Amino acid sequence: MDVHEGRDQGSGLKVCIVGASGKLGRYMIQHALDRGHEVVGVCREQSVGKLAEFDGRITVVPGATDDREVIRRAVEGCDGVLTVLVPWGMRGYSTGTAQAVLDHARPGARLVFSCGWHITRDGQDVYSLKLRAFVKVFRWVARLARIADIDDQVEACRRVFASDTRWTVVRGSDLEEGESQGLPVWSRHVGDPVLKSNSTRRVDFALFMVAALTDDELIHEAPAIVGRQTPSARSAHPATATPARSAHPATVTSAPEESS
Ligand SMILES: NC(=O)c1ccc[n+]([C@@H]2O[C@H](COP(=O)([O-])OP(=O)(O)OC[C@H]3O[C@@H](n4cnc5c(N)ncnc54)[C@H](OP(=O)(O)O)[C@@H]3O)[C@@H](O)[C@H]2O)c1
C-alpha cells in the first residue's frame, strides 16, 4: 500500500491564491491566514464581493485567472501559489491559468494545484467503473453544452507535471461540506484501498493544499487524497515513511477511460 500522511507546519509566507472566491479558495484563504501567511487572492471581477468577509486582511487582484498580466502582478514576490484548476468554457481556461502561474511565479516558489482523481500522472491509477462512466458522461455533456472541457484540465496538469518548478498537484476525491476532520491522508494512486471511501471534506482539501506549501515531501507528487476519518482511511494503517521517488518520474496524463 502506498499511503502517506501529510505534514503540517510553517507560517509567515506570502501566498497567492488563484481562484480565491470559490468554495475551495475561501477555505484556503482562511487556513492560510490562520497560519500567519500574507494572502493575495485572484478572482473574477464579478466575484470580488464573495471575498468581503476577508476585507482588510487580504489583497485582492481582480481579473480572469488565465490573464497573464493579472497573474504576473498577483504572484510577484510570493513564496507559494495555490491554484484552483477548473476547466470552464472551451478556450483553455485551466491550461492558460496553469501556464501563467508556471511562467510568472518566482523561481523556487512552491506551486500547488487542485484537480480531481480523474487526472493521472503516470497512468498507474485504477478507476472504478462508476468514476470512468461519470467522467465519460460529464466530458460529453459539458462539451456539448460548451460549459467545460475536462481535457483542458488534463492538459493543464500535463504542463505542470512536465515543468521543472517545485509543484504539487493535489487530486481531490468527491467532496462534501462539514467540519474539518483534520489533514486528509493520501496515496500516489487511485485504486489504493485507503482511498476507497472516495470522500473528503472540502475544508480539508483546502487544508491539504495549504499544508503542502511547507511539506517538501510533496514536491513533484500528485497525491490522491481522502478524508482521514473515512472508513477506508481508518481501516488502513497509514505508513509514515515515504517510498523512494521514482528516478524517472512519468509525465503521462490521461483521463480514466484512457488509462485503465
Ligand atoms: N466539486 C467536486 O466534487 C470536486 C471533486 C474533486 C476535485 N475537485 C476539484 O476541486 C477544485 C475546486 O472545485 P469546486 O467544485 O469545489 O469549485 P469551487 O471551489 O467553488 O471553485 C470554482 C472556481 O471556478 C470559478 N468559476 C466558476 N464559474 C466560472 C466561469 N464561468 N469562468 C471562470 N471561472 C469560473 C469560480 O470563480 P468565481 O468565484 O468567480 O465564480 C471558482 O474560482 C477544482 O480543482 C476541482 O477540480 C472538485
The ligand as an SDF file (V2000), in Angstrom:
LIG
                    3D

 48 52  0  0  0  0  0  0  0  0999 V2000
  -16.6410   19.5710   -6.8730 N   0  0  0  0  0  0  0  0  0  0  0  0
  -16.1450   18.3770   -6.6480 C   0  0  0  0  0  0  0  0  0  0  0  0
  -16.8510   17.4180   -6.2730 O   0  0  0  0  0  0  0  0  0  0  0  0
  -14.6730   18.1210   -6.8270 C   0  0  0  0  0  0  0  0  0  0  0  0
  -14.1710   16.8290   -6.6560 C   0  0  0  0  0  0  0  0  0  0  0  0
  -12.8070   16.6140   -6.7860 C   0  0  0  0  0  0  0  0  0  0  0  0
  -11.9600   17.6530   -7.0810 C   0  0  0  0  0  0  0  0  0  0  0  0
  -12.4610   18.9090   -7.2770 N   0  0  0  0  0  0  0  0  0  0  0  0
  -11.5350   19.9850   -7.5910 C   0  0  0  0  0  0  0  0  0  0  0  0
  -11.6600   20.9600   -6.5820 O   0  0  0  0  0  0  0  0  0  0  0  0
  -11.3740   22.2350   -7.1200 C   0  0  0  0  0  0  0  0  0  0  0  0
  -12.4640   23.1940   -6.7120 C   0  0  0  0  0  0  0  0  0  0  0  0
  -13.6730   22.7220   -7.1930 O   0  0  0  0  0  0  0  0  0  0  0  0
  -15.0700   23.1100   -6.5480 P   0  0  0  0  0  0  0  0  0  0  0  0
  -16.0840   22.2920   -7.2750 O   0  0  0  0  0  0  0  0  0  0  0  0
  -15.0020   22.9770   -5.0600 O   0  0  0  0  0  0  0  0  0  0  0  0
  -15.2780   24.5840   -7.0040 O   0  0  0  0  0  0  0  0  0  0  0  0
  -15.0470   25.9710   -6.3000 P   0  0  0  0  0  0  0  0  0  0  0  0
  -14.0890   25.8520   -5.1850 O   0  0  0  0  0  0  0  0  0  0  0  0
  -16.3620   26.5450   -5.9730 O   0  0  0  0  0  0  0  0  0  0  0  0
  -14.3110   26.8010   -7.4160 O   0  0  0  0  0  0  0  0  0  0  0  0
  -14.8710   27.1050   -8.6330 C   0  0  0  0  0  0  0  0  0  0  0  0
  -13.9750   28.1420   -9.2780 C   0  0  0  0  0  0  0  0  0  0  0  0
  -14.3560   28.3040  -10.6280 O   0  0  0  0  0  0  0  0  0  0  0  0
  -14.6020   29.6960  -10.8700 C   0  0  0  0  0  0  0  0  0  0  0  0
  -15.6400   29.8160  -11.8860 N   0  0  0  0  0  0  0  0  0  0  0  0
  -16.9300   29.4960  -11.7970 C   0  0  0  0  0  0  0  0  0  0  0  0
  -17.5450   29.7300  -12.9770 N   0  0  0  0  0  0  0  0  0  0  0  0
  -16.6130   30.2140  -13.8060 C   0  0  0  0  0  0  0  0  0  0  0  0
  -16.6080   30.6560  -15.1590 C   0  0  0  0  0  0  0  0  0  0  0  0
  -17.7060   30.6090  -15.9150 N   0  0  0  0  0  0  0  0  0  0  0  0
  -15.4470   31.0990  -15.6790 N   0  0  0  0  0  0  0  0  0  0  0  0
  -14.3260   31.1440  -14.9470 C   0  0  0  0  0  0  0  0  0  0  0  0
  -14.2590   30.7420  -13.6690 N   0  0  0  0  0  0  0  0  0  0  0  0
  -15.3870   30.2780  -13.1120 C   0  0  0  0  0  0  0  0  0  0  0  0
  -15.0170   30.2210   -9.5420 C   0  0  0  0  0  0  0  0  0  0  0  0
  -14.8040   31.5910   -9.5310 O   0  0  0  0  0  0  0  0  0  0  0  0
  -15.9540   32.6300   -9.1280 P   0  0  0  0  0  0  0  0  0  0  0  0
  -15.9250   32.7150   -7.6370 O   0  0  0  0  0  0  0  0  0  0  0  0
  -15.5060   33.8550   -9.8210 O   0  0  0  0  0  0  0  0  0  0  0  0
  -17.2690   32.1000   -9.6450 O   0  0  0  0  0  0  0  0  0  0  0  0
  -14.0740   29.4740   -8.6050 C   0  0  0  0  0  0  0  0  0  0  0  0
  -12.7940   30.0670   -8.5760 O   0  0  0  0  0  0  0  0  0  0  0  0
  -11.1780   22.0490   -8.6130 C   0  0  0  0  0  0  0  0  0  0  0  0
   -9.8250   21.9850   -8.9140 O   0  0  0  0  0  0  0  0  0  0  0  0
  -11.8370   20.7000   -8.8840 C   0  0  0  0  0  0  0  0  0  0  0  0
  -11.2420   20.0380   -9.9960 O   0  0  0  0  0  0  0  0  0  0  0  0
  -13.7910   19.1680   -7.1560 C   0  0  0  0  0  0  0  0  0  0  0  0
  1  2  1  0
  2  3  2  0
  2  4  1  0
  4  5  1  0
  4 48  2  0
  5  6  2  0
  6  7  1  0
  7  8  2  0
  8  9  1  0
  8 48  1  0
  9 10  1  0
  9 46  1  0
 10 11  1  0
 11 12  1  0
 11 44  1  0
 12 13  1  0
 13 14  1  0
 14 15  2  0
 14 16  1  0
 14 17  1  0
 17 18  1  0
 18 19  2  0
 18 20  1  0
 18 21  1  0
 21 22  1  0
 22 23  1  0
 23 24  1  0
 23 42  1  0
 24 25  1  0
 25 26  1  0
 25 36  1  0
 26 27  1  0
 26 35  1  0
 27 28  2  0
 28 29  1  0
 29 30  1  0
 29 35  2  0
 30 31  1  0
 30 32  2  0
 32 33  1  0
 33 34  2  0
 34 35  1  0
 36 37  1  0
 36 42  1  0
 37 38  1  0
 38 39  2  0
 38 40  1  0
 38 41  1  0
 42 43  1  0
 44 45  1  0
 44 46  1  0
 46 47  1  0
M  CHG  2   8   1  16  -1
M  END
$$$$
